[in-house]
Amino acid sequence: MDPADIQSLFERFEAKDAAPSTELNFSSPYTLLVAVALSAQATDVSVNKATERLFGLAHTPQDMLALGLERVTEEIRTIGLFRNKAKNVIALSKILVEQYGGEVPLRREALEALPGVGRKTASVVLNELGVEPAVAVDTHVFRVAHRLGLAMGKTPDKVESELMAIIPERWLRRSHHWLILHGRYVCTARKPKCEHCAVRDLCPSAPAGH
């Protein structure tokens, strides 16, 4: 996609939703971190249902440690990989209390060192909190970037670097959300809704006649 089309693409996304944000529910950097960590291979809807209960019981790392592994496991059992995720939530909460006074360190290196927190999770947290513009590449972003011709990389990290290089700075922080939402509701994996797509004329993957 050439620069003029990229400009048009993000202008249209902005016109539709000027202030996109994550659909995960959170009230602090800690609850955001936990919610994003829980969202791996799970839908935001399923995570929100689980964290509504969990965060009602514990919304700080100290509270989470007091709740304990068994109860955390029980509260998130409706989410995929819940046993391993519960262990990570307890482990990262312990580190936050012992090393950071219960606060979430808003530095990429420190975040990525926490159990269950990889590059994508760190990117979402830093981007959502306005610390560092980042494009976290999940399955939606990966698919939409390829279909729109924004990136050709074969791995999430490669797609991320390609997107960071071509998206104008004014849209960089919001682009992550626009691409996710577009992939979730319009450019779906199966049967994309091309007839309802506001950017179909810019898309090299759109069927002829649309």
Helices and strands as residue ranges (DSSP letters): H 3-16, H 29-38, H 44-57, H 61-67, H 69-75, H 82-100, H 108-112, H 119-128, H 139-148, H 156-166, H 169-185, G 194-196, G 200-202
